[in-house]
Amino acid sequence: MLLVGMLDSPYVRRAAIIGTLLDVAFEHRSVSVFRHMDAFRAINPLIKAPSLVTEGGVVISESLLIIQHFEDVAGRSLRPVEPVSRERDLSLTGIGIVAADKAVAIEYERKRPEAQRYAPWQERIVTQLHTALDLLDAAARDGALTAGPELLPSDITAAIAWGFCCFVIPDFAPEERWPHLAKQAAACEALDVFKAWPIDRE
């Protein structure tokens, strides 16, 4: 299988880390949806990162579906089986995805010409990001987010979202405001599987 996309994308990075933890065999190719648009279009006409090309040559878009395919191939999931723990993991994973989504949106908004920016929208996405970080920080403080020894999807997603914020929009994510999340993410980043898939603009 071939996973396509840059590791400065939180979605590409999350799929790569979870696939690795599931012991799924895949190759990774760094292709930018901006700088290598024609090359990406040749792989996936939707020009969507991440994209996964399966062993059968089928192209799967969207990180959630790629991870689902990895789980199907592995015959297992990183999610807890116990219902209460599983629901908590799903909830926190969703919050982590929102944090990543809003960080991406903030970065895109900052790249727009000033005349095309809409202040109420900018305020809304910043508020959504900060609310998500508040919730993740509280979860890390209470021990619902950890760095293992058995990593859950929520642990991975929260750490990746925080790392992306610090990498791309650090002025919107001061560590002193969310110290518990920052500590949890730092502990995850120190793990071999995170080191194997570092944030990188390449």
One Martini backbone bead per residue (centre of mass of N, CA, C, O) as a GRO file, in nm:
protein
  202
    1MET     BB    1   0.101   0.033   0.013
    2LEU     BB    2   0.011   0.392  -0.036
    3LEU     BB    3   0.105   0.688   0.127
    4VAL     BB    4  -0.017   1.021   0.060
    5GLY     BB    5   0.175   1.290   0.188
    6MET     BB    6   0.237   1.530   0.412
    7LEU     BB    7   0.370   1.571   0.748
    8ASP     BB    8   0.226   1.861   0.791
    9SER     BB    9  -0.016   1.679   0.814
   10PRO     BB   10  -0.229   1.559   1.053
   11TYR     BB   11  -0.362   1.332   0.876
   12VAL     BB   12  -0.117   1.186   0.772
   13ARG     BB   13   0.020   1.135   1.045
   14ARG     BB   14  -0.206   0.972   1.180
   15ALA     BB   15  -0.216   0.742   0.975
   16ALA     BB   16   0.080   0.653   1.006
   17ILE     BB   17   0.082   0.589   1.310
   18ILE     BB   18  -0.154   0.388   1.318
   19GLY     BB   19  -0.048   0.193   1.105
   20THR     BB   20   0.206   0.119   1.262
   21LEU     BB   21   0.063   0.014   1.526
   22LEU     BB   22  -0.090  -0.211   1.335
   23ASP     BB   23   0.123  -0.343   1.136
   24VAL     BB   24   0.112  -0.199   0.861
   25ALA     BB   25   0.200  -0.220   0.530
   26PHE     BB   26   0.371   0.077   0.407
   27GLU     BB   27   0.414   0.344   0.202
   28HIS     BB   28   0.573   0.670   0.161
   29ARG     BB   29   0.467   0.984  -0.005
   30SER     BB   30   0.585   1.303  -0.072
   31VAL     BB   31   0.302   1.506  -0.156
   32SER     BB   32   0.189   1.806  -0.272
   33VAL     BB   33  -0.111   1.987  -0.320
   34PHE     BB   34   0.058   2.241  -0.428
   35ARG     BB   35   0.358   2.176  -0.555
   36HIS     BB   36   0.233   1.868  -0.667
   37MET     BB   37  -0.039   1.855  -0.828
   38ASP     BB   38   0.006   1.669  -1.073
   39ALA     BB   39   0.112   1.427  -0.913
   40PHE     BB   40  -0.140   1.393  -0.738
   41ARG     BB   41  -0.351   1.362  -0.967
   42ALA     BB   42  -0.227   1.089  -1.068
   43ILE     BB   43  -0.328   0.944  -0.804
   44ASN     BB   44  -0.556   1.178  -0.726
   45PRO     BB   45  -0.800   1.377  -0.868
   46LEU     BB   46  -0.874   1.523  -0.585
   47ILE     BB   47  -0.632   1.623  -0.425
   48LYS     BB   48  -0.600   1.434  -0.146
   49ALA     BB   49  -0.500   1.468   0.195
   50PRO     BB   50  -0.487   1.175   0.230
   51SER     BB   51  -0.375   0.896   0.033
   52LEU     BB   52  -0.471   0.558  -0.062
   53VAL     BB   53  -0.305   0.279  -0.207
   54THR     BB   54  -0.386  -0.017  -0.265
   55GLU     BB   55  -0.301  -0.331  -0.362
   56GLY     BB   56  -0.551  -0.304  -0.580
   57GLY     BB   57  -0.555   0.023  -0.665
   58VAL     BB   58  -0.718   0.166  -0.459
   59VAL     BB   59  -0.858   0.482  -0.374
   60ILE     BB   60  -0.828   0.652  -0.057
   61SER     BB   61  -0.999   0.890   0.118
   62GLU     BB   62  -0.952   0.998   0.410
   63SER     BB   63  -0.837   0.927   0.720
   64LEU     BB   64  -1.066   0.763   0.848
   65LEU     BB   65  -1.077   0.552   0.611
   66ILE     BB   66  -0.786   0.464   0.619
   67ILE     BB   67  -0.792   0.360   0.909
   68GLN     BB   68  -1.014   0.155   0.861
   69HIS     BB   69  -0.847  -0.010   0.662
   70PHE     BB   70  -0.620  -0.081   0.852
   71GLU     BB   71  -0.804  -0.236   1.046
   72ASP     BB   72  -0.897  -0.446   0.843
   73VAL     BB   73  -0.615  -0.560   0.782
   74ALA     BB   74  -0.538  -0.617   1.093
   75GLY     BB   75  -0.799  -0.702   1.273
   76ARG     BB   76  -0.787  -0.421   1.435
   77SER     BB   77  -0.785  -0.193   1.718
   78LEU     BB   78  -0.706   0.084   1.936
   79ARG     BB   79  -0.964   0.064   2.063
   80PRO     BB   80  -1.165   0.017   2.300
   81VAL     BB   81  -1.405  -0.218   2.418
   82GLU     BB   82  -1.511  -0.076   2.640
   83PRO     BB   83  -1.774   0.134   2.626
   84VAL     BB   84  -1.685   0.383   2.794
   85SER     BB   85  -1.398   0.405   2.677
   86ARG     BB   86  -1.484   0.423   2.381
   87GLU     BB   87  -1.652   0.682   2.398
   88ARG     BB   88  -1.425   0.861   2.503
   89ASP     BB   89  -1.239   0.821   2.262
   90LEU     BB   90  -1.429   0.930   2.046
   91SER     BB   91  -1.465   1.211   2.167
   92LEU     BB   92  -1.159   1.295   2.176
   93THR     BB   93  -1.101   1.251   1.881
   94GLY     BB   94  -1.300   1.465   1.778
   95ILE     BB   95  -1.163   1.704   1.921
   96GLY     BB   96  -0.889   1.673   1.780
   97ILE     BB   97  -0.999   1.718   1.494
   98VAL     BB   98  -1.105   2.000   1.542
   99ALA     BB   99  -0.837   2.128   1.613
  100ALA     BB  100  -0.708   2.070   1.338
  101ASP     BB  101  -0.917   2.204   1.156
  102LYS     BB  102  -0.889   2.496   1.281
  103ALA     BB  103  -0.590   2.531   1.229
  104VAL     BB  104  -0.612   2.512   0.925
  105ALA     BB  105  -0.812   2.747   0.889
  106ILE     BB  106  -0.629   2.967   1.005
  107GLU     BB  107  -0.400   2.935   0.801
  108TYR     BB  108  -0.570   3.001   0.550
  109GLU     BB  109  -0.669   3.281   0.639
  110ARG     BB  110  -0.380   3.410   0.659
  111LYS     BB  111  -0.339   3.377   0.333
  112ARG     BB  112  -0.524   3.586   0.281
  113PRO     BB  113  -0.624   3.859   0.178
  114GLU     BB  114  -0.735   4.109   0.366
  115ALA     BB  115  -0.999   4.171   0.189
  116GLN     BB  116  -1.097   3.846   0.231
  117ARG     BB  117  -1.151   3.884   0.522
  118TYR     BB  118  -1.358   3.755   0.804
  119ALA     BB  119  -1.383   3.828   1.123
  120PRO     BB  120  -1.614   3.645   1.239
  121TRP     BB  121  -1.483   3.383   1.132
  122GLN     BB  122  -1.214   3.402   1.273
  123GLU     BB  123  -1.331   3.406   1.561
  124ARG     BB  124  -1.472   3.135   1.549
  125ILE     BB  125  -1.225   2.942   1.492
  126VAL     BB  126  -1.067   3.026   1.742
  127THR     BB  127  -1.278   2.941   1.949
  128GLN     BB  128  -1.288   2.644   1.864
  129LEU     BB  129  -0.997   2.580   1.919
  130HIS     BB  130  -0.988   2.665   2.222
  131THR     BB  131  -1.206   2.471   2.315
  132ALA     BB  132  -1.062   2.212   2.234
  133LEU     BB  133  -0.808   2.263   2.408
  134ASP     BB  134  -0.951   2.274   2.677
  135LEU     BB  135  -1.059   1.980   2.668
  136LEU     BB  136  -0.783   1.839   2.633
  137ASP     BB  137  -0.647   1.950   2.886
  138ALA     BB  138  -0.846   1.827   3.087
  139ALA     BB  139  -0.795   1.533   3.002
  140ALA     BB  140  -0.493   1.533   3.070
  141ARG     BB  141  -0.523   1.610   3.368
  142ASP     BB  142  -0.726   1.346   3.423
  143GLY     BB  143  -0.600   1.095   3.234
  144ALA     BB  144  -0.749   1.055   2.942
  145LEU     BB  145  -0.465   1.148   2.847
  146THR     BB  146  -0.180   0.989   2.702
  147ALA     BB  147   0.148   0.793   2.644
  148GLY     BB  148   0.059   0.538   2.770
  149PRO     BB  149   0.150   0.234   2.666
  150GLU     BB  150  -0.139   0.240   2.528
  151LEU     BB  151  -0.239   0.375   2.249
  152LEU     BB  152  -0.482   0.592   2.155
  153PRO     BB  153  -0.644   0.776   1.927
  154SER     BB  154  -0.673   1.021   2.118
  155ASP     BB  155  -0.378   1.057   2.191
  156ILE     BB  156  -0.276   1.099   1.902
  157THR     BB  157  -0.461   1.332   1.809
  158ALA     BB  158  -0.388   1.539   2.025
  159ALA     BB  159  -0.082   1.551   1.974
  160ILE     BB  160  -0.099   1.631   1.674
  161ALA     BB  161  -0.264   1.888   1.705
  162TRP     BB  162  -0.062   2.035   1.886
  163GLY     BB  163   0.183   2.017   1.701
  164PHE     BB  164   0.054   2.177   1.470
  165CYS     BB  165   0.005   2.439   1.619
  166CYS     BB  166   0.308   2.489   1.693
  167PHE     BB  167   0.409   2.483   1.390
  168VAL     BB  168   0.191   2.698   1.250
  169ILE     BB  169   0.023   2.849   1.523
  170PRO     BB  170   0.174   2.953   1.798
  171ASP     BB  171   0.013   3.224   1.866
  172PHE     BB  172  -0.260   3.032   1.930
  173ALA     BB  173  -0.060   2.819   2.126
  174PRO     BB  174   0.013   2.857   2.427
  175GLU     BB  175   0.148   2.654   2.662
  176GLU     BB  176   0.049   2.797   2.933
  177ARG     BB  177  -0.262   2.741   2.870
  178TRP     BB  178  -0.183   2.411   2.790
  179PRO     BB  179   0.006   2.213   2.982
  180HIS     BB  180  -0.113   1.920   2.969
  181LEU     BB  181  -0.113   1.883   2.665
  182ALA     BB  182   0.185   1.949   2.619
  183LYS     BB  183   0.290   1.710   2.788
  184GLN     BB  184   0.153   1.480   2.637
  185ALA     BB  185   0.274   1.545   2.359
  186ALA     BB  186   0.573   1.525   2.437
  187ALA     BB  187   0.558   1.225   2.516
  188CYS     BB  188   0.476   1.128   2.235
  189GLU     BB  189   0.718   1.253   2.071
  190ALA     BB  190   0.927   1.051   2.228
  191LEU     BB  191   0.830   0.834   2.059
  192ASP     BB  192   0.914   0.629   1.806
  193VAL     BB  193   0.655   0.662   1.626
  194PHE     BB  194   0.678   0.973   1.610
  195LYS     BB  195   0.973   0.989   1.505
  196ALA     BB  196   0.903   0.835   1.236
  197TRP     BB  197   0.668   1.088   1.211
  198PRO     BB  198   0.751   1.384   1.143
  199ILE     BB  199   0.726   1.700   1.125
  200ASP     BB  200   0.728   1.805   0.770
  201ARG     BB  201   0.784   2.003   0.484
  202GLU     BB  202   1.013   1.927   0.270
   0.00000   0.00000   0.00000
